[in-house]
């Protein structure tokens, strides 16, 4: 866990056979992008661990209302309509049941995973800060020991 430029919260999930190497690589990634490694728990409270299922709107034969009813009846917390997709959010505990209900109904998913979703997003306007956070994220995502990187940077209107 750590902070990127302008207080961007970053969580890095790793799986490694050499903890020292991975810790050094993560530390180096943060320092190359003007970030800092934090103490355990310093940013995780800013995220919620939730199931996230993305469904392509064009591939879904079900109406938005029917999809919402199916997902909510299976235990989903929320169904959001995006421009070209549906986003189904679940608790970590209900993720498998909701995914199974969607699959049983013949609905194909673009992605389905338990992930860390930020409670709030940070928007960057400074071009230098944007380059720095991109550098941190690129270095981390290129590391073979890094399984996932979660952050609260709103990349929206890049």
DAGI-V803693 format. One record per backbone hydrogen bond with DSSP energy under -1.0 kcal/mol. NH is the residue of the N-H (numbers start at 0). CO is the residue of the C=O. If there is no record, write none. Layout:
# DAGI-V803693
nh: <NH NH>
co: <CO CO>
This chain:
# DAGI-V803693
nh: <1 2 3 6 7 9 10 12 14 21 22 23 24 25 26 27 28 29 30 31 33 34 35 37 41 45 46 47 49 50 51 52 53 54 56 66 67 68 69 70 71 72 73 75 76 77 79 81 85 86 87 88 89 97 98 99 100 101 102 103 104 105 106 109 110 112 114 116 118 121 129 130 131 132 133 134 135 136 137 138 139 140 141 142 145 146 147 149 151 153 154 157>
co: <9 35 7 3 4 1 149 147 144 17 18 19 20 21 22 23 24 25 26 27 30 29 2 0 38 42 43 116 114 89 112 87 110 85 83 62 63 64 65 66 67 68 69 70 88 88 86 84 54 79 52 77 50 93 94 95 96 97 98 99 100 102 101 53 53 51 49 47 45 151 125 126 127 128 129 130 131 132 133 134 135 136 137 139 142 12 12 10 8 121 152 154>
